[in-house]
Amino acid sequence: MSQHWEHYENKLKDENFKPKEFVQQLCKSLDNAQDLYSVKKIVEGIKQTNATDLKKNVYKNYGQFIQTSKEITYLEAEMYKLGHLLTEQKALISSLTDDSIPSEKGEVIDLSITEDMSIAKIVELVQGASVLHDIPGRKMIHNGHVIEEGEDERQIQLFLMNDCLMSAAPTKSAWMSEAYKMIDLLELKNVTVMDIQGSKCCFKITQYPANTFVYRADSEQKKMEWVTLIKRAQQDLKEAIGERPDIEIAESRDEIIEGTWEENQRRAKFRAEALLELPEQLDVCIAQRDFENAVRKLRDAKQDIAKLDHTSHGPEIKARIDSRLRQLTEMLTEVNTGSGMYAHGKASKKPVKQLLLLEKVTQATSLFLRNKSNSLKMSIRRIKMEGTMTLYITKLSQTFFSTIAAVGTEFKAVFSITETGCMPSYVAWVETELQWFAEMFSRQVFPQGSVVGRGVAGECVSIALKQAEQLSANGLDITFLLHRLLQPGIADTLKRNHIQIMEASQVRAKEEHWRNVEFNEQSGDVKKLEDLLKTYNVELSKYCVSSGNDKTSVTLCHSVISFVRSFHSYLQDAKKMYNVRVKKQLIDSITSCLQFQAFQLQIAPPDESIQTVVSHSTTFMTKEFIPAVITFLETHVTQQPVPQIRRILDTTDML
């Protein structure tokens, strides 16, 4: 029985199990209904066993599931706290960077703290306290020094205003004996003050959700004074905010719909209450990273926010909303600077769309282009160095310039309905990315301390320039900029190739035997040389003589033929890399190469046995090859006269 059990259990667990075939095989193999009934019992037993095992596993993992859920909830709470901490730290760092400005006449500023001090005086004394001016009507209620409890005790100055509590620490300055620097600015509606029983002169202030500050006053009387004044200020603030008629929103004629006067008044009151609750609602949305809901709330209340300046408490509420708007904009701008979930696809467009809805066009363009830059660099890094250099450069150029063109098309589509002045941002971004491309291109094609194969550099530059031309369809011509960025590498390559030709010509001149050069007709070398010279409209046939045995003799010396081959490769490479910035260098290099080769023929040994080869070689160089090269340069490369090279002909005639 156990063997049958294992047999059927293995069959049922098989990944390729097919129920229909299993039943058909059973019906064929079993003799009677009793055997079929036995198999049915075995299958049901296997089913019950698996169900029991599944329940045990569920119960076993249930505790772990509960623990994991608790940890997730705890982590969410910690992330919420961390978000608030980061926001406060950012505000603190920003405030610490503000420096107090000394008096122009060098006068010593009065640092005494008085009970009836104005907000302007506090801003003058406390570095980073300029944010107190954001809300008009703010006034100071009480101030005094306390000791902040903690690992490092320190003396601080507390300033209690009608809607906030500011702490500042004394600091030294070069132009005054003592000043203060702001540490924290806590809104009274978000804090709770508590008298610590059993602790000498200490009271605790807790800021939602998790910040706790413990202060020690000089005496029990001063401690109770702080606790009482803070609670009274909180109560007064609640009563002030509860005065709805001060911020009633007057509807314009276009906004009034059909209805009674009472209905319109009720609707206006409801909108006023919604504005009072908007800062807190935005705080919740920002803490939960529900940016879409926050943007929607701001857009819905846009018209009402604009009317707040005409109400008594309106500027204060508007300042609070503007503060949340700045915080929301900063978080949207910094939400995806890496290669995470927002770097690609539709998710990367959400923050940009939300910034546009908030009419933050500058931040939206910056975020859009930064995301595209990250995506472009990631695509480039995926390209593998396989095959030849030209194959890699082809892939690199196609990926880079096609992405730039696609970004331009998408940029126009995204920002066409907002501001027409956004295009300079795209142009500046293209220039920055092109600089990065040129650096990567130069590291591969123009490596320092090494030389790529002759002709490879020119082919790579030609590929990059051809791919860059596709941006002209978007109205953006960057070929001149690419030429400028690649100019140092091009100049260095031309210089190295010129040095190679000159060194090779010197070696060949020393080893020259002044004899005809014979070629095997089957190798096709003569055909290749003829095709090479046809580029310059020069005929080689007049210098070719058949010497029998399938061989062709060319009545030119070996140094001339070798020079023509190497110089042709150099000139074709220079043609592909040419731009106006390297014109003088190229003309000087070509002049020196041709002049050196012509001069070597002029100083050939005066031996009658070699005069035919020398004469043919001199005629070929001075009467055919050099004039043809000059014509080729003026027609296909510089497209301008090159008198400097033409003077070589006069020099050779004189010699």
Contacts in CASP RR format, 6 or more apart in sequence:
PFRMAT RR
TARGET T0000
AUTHOR 0000-0000-0000
METHOD contacts of the structure
MODEL  1
MSQHWEHYENKLKDENFKPKEFVQQLCKSLDNAQDLYSVKKIVEGIKQTN
ATDLKKNVYKNYGQFIQTSKEITYLEAEMYKLGHLLTEQKALISSLTDDS
IPSEKGEVIDLSITEDMSIAKIVELVQGASVLHDIPGRKMIHNGHVIEEG
EDERQIQLFLMNDCLMSAAPTKSAWMSEAYKMIDLLELKNVTVMDIQGSK
CCFKITQYPANTFVYRADSEQKKMEWVTLIKRAQQDLKEAIGERPDIEIA
ESRDEIIEGTWEENQRRAKFRAEALLELPEQLDVCIAQRDFENAVRKLRD
AKQDIAKLDHTSHGPEIKARIDSRLRQLTEMLTEVNTGSGMYAHGKASKK
PVKQLLLLEKVTQATSLFLRNKSNSLKMSIRRIKMEGTMTLYITKLSQTF
FSTIAAVGTEFKAVFSITETGCMPSYVAWVETELQWFAEMFSRQVFPQGS
VVGRGVAGECVSIALKQAEQLSANGLDITFLLHRLLQPGIADTLKRNHIQ
IMEASQVRAKEEHWRNVEFNEQSGDVKKLEDLLKTYNVELSKYCVSSGND
KTSVTLCHSVISFVRSFHSYLQDAKKMYNVRVKKQLIDSITSCLQFQAFQ
LQIAPPDESIQTVVSHSTTFMTKEFIPAVITFLETHVTQQPVPQIRRILD
TTDML
1 42 0 8 1.000
4 38 0 8 1.000
4 39 0 8 1.000
4 42 0 8 1.000
5 42 0 8 1.000
5 46 0 8 1.000
8 39 0 8 1.000
8 42 0 8 1.000
8 43 0 8 1.000
8 46 0 8 1.000
9 46 0 8 1.000
11 17 0 8 1.000
11 22 0 8 1.000
12 43 0 8 1.000
12 46 0 8 1.000
26 36 0 8 1.000
26 39 0 8 1.000
27 36 0 8 1.000
30 36 0 8 1.000
30 39 0 8 1.000
80 209 0 8 1.000
80 287 0 8 1.000
80 288 0 8 1.000
81 209 0 8 1.000
81 210 0 8 1.000
83 287 0 8 1.000
84 209 0 8 1.000
84 210 0 8 1.000
84 211 0 8 1.000
84 287 0 8 1.000
85 211 0 8 1.000
87 327 0 8 1.000
88 184 0 8 1.000
88 211 0 8 1.000
91 185 0 8 1.000
92 182 0 8 1.000
92 183 0 8 1.000
92 184 0 8 1.000
94 128 0 8 1.000
95 127 0 8 1.000
95 128 0 8 1.000
95 129 0 8 1.000
95 131 0 8 1.000
95 181 0 8 1.000
95 182 0 8 1.000
96 127 0 8 1.000
96 128 0 8 1.000
96 181 0 8 1.000
96 182 0 8 1.000
98 127 0 8 1.000
98 128 0 8 1.000
98 130 0 8 1.000
99 127 0 8 1.000
100 124 0 8 1.000
100 125 0 8 1.000
100 127 0 8 1.000
100 173 0 8 1.000
100 176 0 8 1.000
100 179 0 8 1.000
102 109 0 8 1.000
102 175 0 8 1.000
102 176 0 8 1.000
103 109 0 8 1.000
106 175 0 8 1.000
108 176 0 8 1.000
108 177 0 8 1.000
109 124 0 8 1.000
109 125 0 8 1.000
109 176 0 8 1.000
111 125 0 8 1.000
111 176 0 8 1.000
111 177 0 8 1.000
111 178 0 8 1.000
111 179 0 8 1.000
113 125 0 8 1.000
113 143 0 8 1.000
113 144 0 8 1.000
113 157 0 8 1.000
115 142 0 8 1.000
115 143 0 8 1.000
116 140 0 8 1.000
117 140 0 8 1.000
117 143 0 8 1.000
118 139 0 8 1.000
118 140 0 8 1.000
119 132 0 8 1.000
119 133 0 8 1.000
119 138 0 8 1.000
119 139 0 8 1.000
119 140 0 8 1.000
119 161 0 8 1.000
122 129 0 8 1.000
122 132 0 8 1.000
122 140 0 8 1.000
122 159 0 8 1.000
122 166 0 8 1.000
123 129 0 8 1.000
123 130 0 8 1.000
123 132 0 8 1.000
123 133 0 8 1.000
125 179 0 8 1.000
125 180 0 8 1.000
126 159 0 8 1.000
126 166 0 8 1.000
126 168 0 8 1.000
126 179 0 8 1.000
126 180 0 8 1.000
126 181 0 8 1.000
126 182 0 8 1.000
127 171 0 8 1.000
127 179 0 8 1.000
127 180 0 8 1.000
127 181 0 8 1.000
127 182 0 8 1.000
128 181 0 8 1.000
128 182 0 8 1.000
129 166 0 8 1.000
129 168 0 8 1.000
129 182 0 8 1.000
131 185 0 8 1.000
132 138 0 8 1.000
132 161 0 8 1.000
132 166 0 8 1.000
132 185 0 8 1.000
134 319 0 8 1.000
134 322 0 8 1.000
134 323 0 8 1.000
135 163 0 8 1.000
135 315 0 8 1.000
135 316 0 8 1.000
135 319 0 8 1.000
135 320 0 8 1.000
136 315 0 8 1.000
136 316 0 8 1.000
136 319 0 8 1.000
137 316 0 8 1.000
138 161 0 8 1.000
138 162 0 8 1.000
138 163 0 8 1.000
138 164 0 8 1.000
139 161 0 8 1.000
139 162 0 8 1.000
140 159 0 8 1.000
140 160 0 8 1.000
140 161 0 8 1.000
141 160 0 8 1.000
141 161 0 8 1.000
141 162 0 8 1.000
141 229 0 8 1.000
141 233 0 8 1.000
142 160 0 8 1.000
142 225 0 8 1.000
142 226 0 8 1.000
142 229 0 8 1.000
143 157 0 8 1.000
143 158 0 8 1.000
143 159 0 8 1.000
143 160 0 8 1.000
144 157 0 8 1.000
144 158 0 8 1.000
144 159 0 8 1.000
145 155 0 8 1.000
145 156 0 8 1.000
145 157 0 8 1.000
145 158 0 8 1.000
146 155 0 8 1.000
146 156 0 8 1.000
146 158 0 8 1.000
146 215 0 8 1.000
146 216 0 8 1.000
146 217 0 8 1.000
146 218 0 8 1.000
146 226 0 8 1.000
147 153 0 8 1.000
147 154 0 8 1.000
147 155 0 8 1.000
147 156 0 8 1.000
147 215 0 8 1.000
147 216 0 8 1.000
148 154 0 8 1.000
148 155 0 8 1.000
148 156 0 8 1.000
148 167 0 8 1.000
148 213 0 8 1.000
148 214 0 8 1.000
148 215 0 8 1.000
148 216 0 8 1.000
149 202 0 8 1.000
149 214 0 8 1.000
149 215 0 8 1.000
149 216 0 8 1.000
150 214 0 8 1.000
154 169 0 8 1.000
155 169 0 8 1.000
155 170 0 8 1.000
156 167 0 8 1.000
156 168 0 8 1.000
156 169 0 8 1.000
156 170 0 8 1.000
156 183 0 8 1.000
156 215 0 8 1.000
157 167 0 8 1.000
157 168 0 8 1.000
157 169 0 8 1.000
157 170 0 8 1.000
157 180 0 8 1.000
158 165 0 8 1.000
158 166 0 8 1.000
158 167 0 8 1.000
158 215 0 8 1.000
158 226 0 8 1.000
159 165 0 8 1.000
159 166 0 8 1.000
159 167 0 8 1.000
159 168 0 8 1.000
160 226 0 8 1.000
160 229 0 8 1.000
160 230 0 8 1.000
160 233 0 8 1.000
161 233 0 8 1.000
162 233 0 8 1.000
162 236 0 8 1.000
162 237 0 8 1.000
163 187 0 8 1.000
163 188 0 8 1.000
163 189 0 8 1.000
163 233 0 8 1.000
163 237 0 8 1.000
163 316 0 8 1.000
164 185 0 8 1.000
164 186 0 8 1.000
164 187 0 8 1.000
164 188 0 8 1.000
165 185 0 8 1.000
165 186 0 8 1.000
165 188 0 8 1.000
165 191 0 8 1.000
165 205 0 8 1.000
165 230 0 8 1.000
166 182 0 8 1.000
166 184 0 8 1.000
166 185 0 8 1.000
166 186 0 8 1.000
167 182 0 8 1.000
167 183 0 8 1.000
167 184 0 8 1.000
167 186 0 8 1.000
167 213 0 8 1.000
168 180 0 8 1.000
168 181 0 8 1.000
168 182 0 8 1.000
168 183 0 8 1.000
169 180 0 8 1.000
169 181 0 8 1.000
169 183 0 8 1.000
170 178 0 8 1.000
170 179 0 8 1.000
170 180 0 8 1.000
171 178 0 8 1.000
171 179 0 8 1.000
171 180 0 8 1.000
171 181 0 8 1.000
172 178 0 8 1.000
172 179 0 8 1.000
173 179 0 8 1.000
184 213 0 8 1.000
186 205 0 8 1.000
186 207 0 8 1.000
188 230 0 8 1.000
188 233 0 8 1.000
188 234 0 8 1.000
188 237 0 8 1.000
189 234 0 8 1.000
189 237 0 8 1.000
189 238 0 8 1.000
189 241 0 8 1.000
190 207 0 8 1.000
190 208 0 8 1.000
191 205 0 8 1.000
191 206 0 8 1.000
191 207 0 8 1.000
191 208 0 8 1.000
191 230 0 8 1.000
191 234 0 8 1.000
192 205 0 8 1.000
192 206 0 8 1.000
192 208 0 8 1.000
193 203 0 8 1.000
193 204 0 8 1.000
193 205 0 8 1.000
193 226 0 8 1.000
193 227 0 8 1.000
193 230 0 8 1.000
193 231 0 8 1.000
193 234 0 8 1.000
194 203 0 8 1.000
194 204 0 8 1.000
194 205 0 8 1.000
194 206 0 8 1.000
194 227 0 8 1.000
195 203 0 8 1.000
195 223 0 8 1.000
195 224 0 8 1.000
195 227 0 8 1.000
196 202 0 8 1.000
196 203 0 8 1.000
196 204 0 8 1.000
196 214 0 8 1.000
200 216 0 8 1.000
200 220 0 8 1.000
201 216 0 8 1.000
201 217 0 8 1.000
201 218 0 8 1.000
201 219 0 8 1.000
201 220 0 8 1.000
201 222 0 8 1.000
201 223 0 8 1.000
202 214 0 8 1.000
202 215 0 8 1.000
202 216 0 8 1.000
202 217 0 8 1.000
202 223 0 8 1.000
203 214 0 8 1.000
203 215 0 8 1.000
203 217 0 8 1.000
203 223 0 8 1.000
203 226 0 8 1.000
203 227 0 8 1.000
204 212 0 8 1.000
204 213 0 8 1.000
204 214 0 8 1.000
204 215 0 8 1.000
205 212 0 8 1.000
205 213 0 8 1.000
205 214 0 8 1.000
205 215 0 8 1.000
205 230 0 8 1.000
206 212 0 8 1.000
206 213 0 8 1.000
207 213 0 8 1.000
215 226 0 8 1.000
216 223 0 8 1.000
217 223 0 8 1.000
217 225 0 8 1.000
217 226 0 8 1.000
240 313 0 8 1.000
241 276 0 8 1.000
241 313 0 8 1.000
242 276 0 8 1.000
243 313 0 8 1.000
244 269 0 8 1.000
244 272 0 8 1.000
244 273 0 8 1.000
244 276 0 8 1.000
246 311 0 8 1.000
246 312 0 8 1.000
246 313 0 8 1.000
246 314 0 8 1.000
247 272 0 8 1.000
247 275 0 8 1.000
247 276 0 8 1.000
247 308 0 8 1.000
247 311 0 8 1.000
247 312 0 8 1.000
247 313 0 8 1.000
247 314 0 8 1.000
247 317 0 8 1.000
248 268 0 8 1.000
248 269 0 8 1.000
248 272 0 8 1.000
248 311 0 8 1.000
249 268 0 8 1.000
249 271 0 8 1.000
249 272 0 8 1.000
249 275 0 8 1.000
249 304 0 8 1.000
249 307 0 8 1.000
250 268 0 8 1.000
250 307 0 8 1.000
250 310 0 8 1.000
251 264 0 8 1.000
251 267 0 8 1.000
251 268 0 8 1.000
255 303 0 8 1.000
256 264 0 8 1.000
271 301 0 8 1.000
271 304 0 8 1.000
272 304 0 8 1.000
274 301 0 8 1.000
274 304 0 8 1.000
275 301 0 8 1.000
275 304 0 8 1.000
275 305 0 8 1.000
275 308 0 8 1.000
275 317 0 8 1.000
275 321 0 8 1.000
276 317 0 8 1.000
278 297 0 8 1.000
278 298 0 8 1.000
278 301 0 8 1.000
278 317 0 8 1.000
278 321 0 8 1.000
279 317 0 8 1.000
279 320 0 8 1.000
279 321 0 8 1.000
279 323 0 8 1.000
279 324 0 8 1.000
281 297 0 8 1.000
282 294 0 8 1.000
282 297 0 8 1.000
282 298 0 8 1.000
282 321 0 8 1.000
282 324 0 8 1.000
282 325 0 8 1.000
282 328 0 8 1.000
283 324 0 8 1.000
284 290 0 8 1.000
285 291 0 8 1.000
285 293 0 8 1.000
285 294 0 8 1.000
285 297 0 8 1.000
286 294 0 8 1.000
286 324 0 8 1.000
286 327 0 8 1.000
286 328 0 8 1.000
286 331 0 8 1.000
289 331 0 8 1.000
291 328 0 8 1.000
291 331 0 8 1.000
291 332 0 8 1.000
291 335 0 8 1.000
291 350 0 8 1.000
291 351 0 8 1.000
291 354 0 8 1.000
292 350 0 8 1.000
292 354 0 8 1.000
294 324 0 8 1.000
294 328 0 8 1.000
295 328 0 8 1.000
295 354 0 8 1.000
295 357 0 8 1.000
295 358 0 8 1.000
298 305 0 8 1.000
298 321 0 8 1.000
298 325 0 8 1.000
298 328 0 8 1.000
298 358 0 8 1.000
299 357 0 8 1.000
299 358 0 8 1.000
301 321 0 8 1.000
305 318 0 8 1.000
305 321 0 8 1.000
308 314 0 8 1.000
308 315 0 8 1.000
308 317 0 8 1.000
308 318 0 8 1.000
309 315 0 8 1.000
309 318 0 8 1.000
325 358 0 8 1.000
328 358 0 8 1.000
329 355 0 8 1.000
329 358 0 8 1.000
329 360 0 8 1.000
329 363 0 8 1.000
332 351 0 8 1.000
332 354 0 8 1.000
332 355 0 8 1.000
332 358 0 8 1.000
332 360 0 8 1.000
332 363 0 8 1.000
332 367 0 8 1.000
333 351 0 8 1.000
333 355 0 8 1.000
333 363 0 8 1.000
333 366 0 8 1.000
333 367 0 8 1.000
335 342 0 8 1.000
335 351 0 8 1.000
336 342 0 8 1.000
336 343 0 8 1.000
336 347 0 8 1.000
336 348 0 8 1.000
336 351 0 8 1.000
336 367 0 8 1.000
336 371 0 8 1.000
337 370 0 8 1.000
337 374 0 8 1.000
338 374 0 8 1.000
339 374 0 8 1.000
339 378 0 8 1.000
341 347 0 8 1.000
342 348 0 8 1.000
342 350 0 8 1.000
342 351 0 8 1.000
342 371 0 8 1.000
343 371 0 8 1.000
343 374 0 8 1.000
343 375 0 8 1.000
343 378 0 8 1.000
344 375 0 8 1.000
348 371 0 8 1.000
348 375 0 8 1.000
349 414 0 8 1.000
351 367 0 8 1.000
352 364 0 8 1.000
352 367 0 8 1.000
352 368 0 8 1.000
352 371 0 8 1.000
352 414 0 8 1.000
355 361 0 8 1.000
355 363 0 8 1.000
355 364 0 8 1.000
355 367 0 8 1.000
356 364 0 8 1.000
356 414 0 8 1.000
356 415 0 8 1.000
356 418 0 8 1.000
359 418 0 8 1.000
361 415 0 8 1.000
361 418 0 8 1.000
361 419 0 8 1.000
361 422 0 8 1.000
362 425 0 8 1.000
364 415 0 8 1.000
364 418 0 8 1.000
365 415 0 8 1.000
365 422 0 8 1.000
365 425 0 8 1.000
365 426 0 8 1.000
366 425 0 8 1.000
368 411 0 8 1.000
368 414 0 8 1.000
368 415 0 8 1.000
369 407 0 8 1.000
369 411 0 8 1.000
369 425 0 8 1.000
369 426 0 8 1.000
369 429 0 8 1.000
372 403 0 8 1.000
372 407 0 8 1.000
372 429 0 8 1.000
373 429 0 8 1.000
373 432 0 8 1.000
373 433 0 8 1.000
375 403 0 8 1.000
376 400 0 8 1.000
376 403 0 8 1.000
376 404 0 8 1.000
376 407 0 8 1.000
376 433 0 8 1.000
377 436 0 8 1.000
379 399 0 8 1.000
379 403 0 8 1.000
380 396 0 8 1.000
380 399 0 8 1.000
380 400 0 8 1.000
380 440 0 8 1.000
383 392 0 8 1.000
383 395 0 8 1.000
383 396 0 8 1.000
383 399 0 8 1.000
385 392 0 8 1.000
386 392 0 8 1.000
388 456 0 8 1.000
389 444 0 8 1.000
389 445 0 8 1.000
389 452 0 8 1.000
389 456 0 8 1.000
389 460 0 8 1.000
390 456 0 8 1.000
390 459 0 8 1.000
390 460 0 8 1.000
390 463 0 8 1.000
392 444 0 8 1.000
393 441 0 8 1.000
393 444 0 8 1.000
393 445 0 8 1.000
393 460 0 8 1.000
393 463 0 8 1.000
393 464 0 8 1.000
394 463 0 8 1.000
396 437 0 8 1.000
396 440 0 8 1.000
396 441 0 8 1.000
396 444 0 8 1.000
397 463 0 8 1.000
397 464 0 8 1.000
397 466 0 8 1.000
397 467 0 8 1.000
397 468 0 8 1.000
398 467 0 8 1.000
400 433 0 8 1.000
400 437 0 8 1.000
400 467 0 8 1.000
401 467 0 8 1.000
401 468 0 8 1.000
401 470 0 8 1.000
401 471 0 8 1.000
402 467 0 8 1.000
402 470 0 8 1.000
404 430 0 8 1.000
404 433 0 8 1.000
404 471 0 8 1.000
405 470 0 8 1.000
405 471 0 8 1.000
405 473 0 8 1.000
405 474 0 8 1.000
407 426 0 8 1.000
408 426 0 8 1.000
408 474 0 8 1.000
409 474 0 8 1.000
411 422 0 8 1.000
411 423 0 8 1.000
411 426 0 8 1.000
415 422 0 8 1.000
427 476 0 8 1.000
430 471 0 8 1.000
430 476 0 8 1.000
430 478 0 8 1.000
431 478 0 8 1.000
431 481 0 8 1.000
434 478 0 8 1.000
434 481 0 8 1.000
434 482 0 8 1.000
434 485 0 8 1.000
435 485 0 8 1.000
438 482 0 8 1.000
438 485 0 8 1.000
438 486 0 8 1.000
441 460 0 8 1.000
441 464 0 8 1.000
441 486 0 8 1.000
442 486 0 8 1.000
442 488 0 8 1.000
442 489 0 8 1.000
444 460 0 8 1.000
445 452 0 8 1.000
445 456 0 8 1.000
445 457 0 8 1.000
445 460 0 8 1.000
445 461 0 8 1.000
445 489 0 8 1.000
446 452 0 8 1.000
446 457 0 8 1.000
446 486 0 8 1.000
446 488 0 8 1.000
446 489 0 8 1.000
446 490 0 8 1.000
446 492 0 8 1.000
446 493 0 8 1.000
451 496 0 8 1.000
451 500 0 8 1.000
454 497 0 8 1.000
454 500 0 8 1.000
454 569 0 8 1.000
454 570 0 8 1.000
454 573 0 8 1.000
455 569 0 8 1.000
455 572 0 8 1.000
455 573 0 8 1.000
455 576 0 8 1.000
457 490 0 8 1.000
457 493 0 8 1.000
457 573 0 8 1.000
457 577 0 8 1.000
458 493 0 8 1.000
458 573 0 8 1.000
458 576 0 8 1.000
458 577 0 8 1.000
459 576 0 8 1.000
461 486 0 8 1.000
461 490 0 8 1.000
461 576 0 8 1.000
461 577 0 8 1.000
462 576 0 8 1.000
462 577 0 8 1.000
464 482 0 8 1.000
464 486 0 8 1.000
465 479 0 8 1.000
465 482 0 8 1.000
465 483 0 8 1.000
468 478 0 8 1.000
468 479 0 8 1.000
468 482 0 8 1.000
469 479 0 8 1.000
471 477 0 8 1.000
471 478 0 8 1.000
483 579 0 8 1.000
483 581 0 8 1.000
484 581 0 8 1.000
486 577 0 8 1.000
487 579 0 8 1.000
487 581 0 8 1.000
487 582 0 8 1.000
490 577 0 8 1.000
490 579 0 8 1.000
490 582 0 8 1.000
491 581 0 8 1.000
491 582 0 8 1.000
491 585 0 8 1.000
493 573 0 8 1.000
493 577 0 8 1.000
494 574 0 8 1.000
494 577 0 8 1.000
494 582 0 8 1.000
494 585 0 8 1.000
494 586 0 8 1.000
494 589 0 8 1.000
495 585 0 8 1.000
495 589 0 8 1.000
497 570 0 8 1.000
497 573 0 8 1.000
498 570 0 8 1.000
498 589 0 8 1.000
498 592 0 8 1.000
498 593 0 8 1.000
500 566 0 8 1.000
501 563 0 8 1.000
501 566 0 8 1.000
501 567 0 8 1.000
501 570 0 8 1.000
501 593 0 8 1.000
502 592 0 8 1.000
502 593 0 8 1.000
502 596 0 8 1.000
504 562 0 8 1.000
504 566 0 8 1.000
505 559 0 8 1.000
505 563 0 8 1.000
505 593 0 8 1.000
505 596 0 8 1.000
505 597 0 8 1.000
505 600 0 8 1.000
508 558 0 8 1.000
508 559 0 8 1.000
508 562 0 8 1.000
508 563 0 8 1.000
509 559 0 8 1.000
509 600 0 8 1.000
512 557 0 8 1.000
512 558 0 8 1.000
512 559 0 8 1.000
512 600 0 8 1.000
513 558 0 8 1.000
514 557 0 8 1.000
514 604 0 8 1.000
514 605 0 8 1.000
514 607 0 8 1.000
514 610 0 8 1.000
514 613 0 8 1.000
514 614 0 8 1.000
515 557 0 8 1.000
515 558 0 8 1.000
515 610 0 8 1.000
515 613 0 8 1.000
516 545 0 8 1.000
516 553 0 8 1.000
516 554 0 8 1.000
516 555 0 8 1.000
516 556 0 8 1.000
516 613 0 8 1.000
517 553 0 8 1.000
517 554 0 8 1.000
517 556 0 8 1.000
517 557 0 8 1.000
517 558 0 8 1.000
517 561 0 8 1.000
518 547 0 8 1.000
518 551 0 8 1.000
518 552 0 8 1.000
518 553 0 8 1.000
518 554 0 8 1.000
519 525 0 8 1.000
519 526 0 8 1.000
519 529 0 8 1.000
519 551 0 8 1.000
519 552 0 8 1.000
519 553 0 8 1.000
519 554 0 8 1.000
520 550 0 8 1.000
520 551 0 8 1.000
521 550 0 8 1.000
521 551 0 8 1.000
521 552 0 8 1.000
522 550 0 8 1.000
526 540 0 8 1.000
526 544 0 8 1.000
526 552 0 8 1.000
526 554 0 8 1.000
529 540 0 8 1.000
529 554 0 8 1.000
529 561 0 8 1.000
529 564 0 8 1.000
529 565 0 8 1.000
530 540 0 8 1.000
530 541 0 8 1.000
532 564 0 8 1.000
532 565 0 8 1.000
532 568 0 8 1.000
533 539 0 8 1.000
533 540 0 8 1.000
533 564 0 8 1.000
533 625 0 8 1.000
535 568 0 8 1.000
535 632 0 8 1.000
536 625 0 8 1.000
536 628 0 8 1.000
536 629 0 8 1.000
536 631 0 8 1.000
536 632 0 8 1.000
537 628 0 8 1.000
537 631 0 8 1.000
538 624 0 8 1.000
538 625 0 8 1.000
538 628 0 8 1.000
540 554 0 8 1.000
543 554 0 8 1.000
543 555 0 8 1.000
543 556 0 8 1.000
543 616 0 8 1.000
543 620 0 8 1.000
544 552 0 8 1.000
544 553 0 8 1.000
544 554 0 8 1.000
544 555 0 8 1.000
545 552 0 8 1.000
545 553 0 8 1.000
545 554 0 8 1.000
545 555 0 8 1.000
546 552 0 8 1.000
546 553 0 8 1.000
547 553 0 8 1.000
554 561 0 8 1.000
555 612 0 8 1.000
555 613 0 8 1.000
555 616 0 8 1.000
556 613 0 8 1.000
556 616 0 8 1.000
556 617 0 8 1.000
556 620 0 8 1.000
557 613 0 8 1.000
557 614 0 8 1.000
557 617 0 8 1.000
559 597 0 8 1.000
559 600 0 8 1.000
560 597 0 8 1.000
560 601 0 8 1.000
560 617 0 8 1.000
560 620 0 8 1.000
560 621 0 8 1.000
563 593 0 8 1.000
563 597 0 8 1.000
564 625 0 8 1.000
567 593 0 8 1.000
567 594 0 8 1.000
567 629 0 8 1.000
570 593 0 8 1.000
571 590 0 8 1.000
571 629 0 8 1.000
571 632 0 8 1.000
571 633 0 8 1.000
571 637 0 8 1.000
574 586 0 8 1.000
574 590 0 8 1.000
574 637 0 8 1.000
575 636 0 8 1.000
575 637 0 8 1.000
578 586 0 8 1.000
578 637 0 8 1.000
578 638 0 8 1.000
583 638 0 8 1.000
586 637 0 8 1.000
586 638 0 8 1.000
587 638 0 8 1.000
587 642 0 8 1.000
587 644 0 8 1.000
587 645 0 8 1.000
588 644 0 8 1.000
590 629 0 8 1.000
590 633 0 8 1.000
590 645 0 8 1.000
591 644 0 8 1.000
591 645 0 8 1.000
591 648 0 8 1.000
594 621 0 8 1.000
594 626 0 8 1.000
594 629 0 8 1.000
594 645 0 8 1.000
594 648 0 8 1.000
595 648 0 8 1.000
595 651 0 8 1.000
597 621 0 8 1.000
598 618 0 8 1.000
598 621 0 8 1.000
598 622 0 8 1.000
598 626 0 8 1.000
598 648 0 8 1.000
598 651 0 8 1.000
598 652 0 8 1.000
599 652 0 8 1.000
599 655 0 8 1.000
601 614 0 8 1.000
601 617 0 8 1.000
601 618 0 8 1.000
601 621 0 8 1.000
602 618 0 8 1.000
602 652 0 8 1.000
602 655 0 8 1.000
604 610 0 8 1.000
604 614 0 8 1.000
618 652 0 8 1.000
621 652 0 8 1.000
622 649 0 8 1.000
622 652 0 8 1.000
622 653 0 8 1.000
626 645 0 8 1.000
626 648 0 8 1.000
626 649 0 8 1.000
627 649 0 8 1.000
629 645 0 8 1.000
630 642 0 8 1.000
630 645 0 8 1.000
630 646 0 8 1.000
633 642 0 8 1.000
633 645 0 8 1.000
634 640 0 8 1.000
634 641 0 8 1.000
634 642 0 8 1.000
END
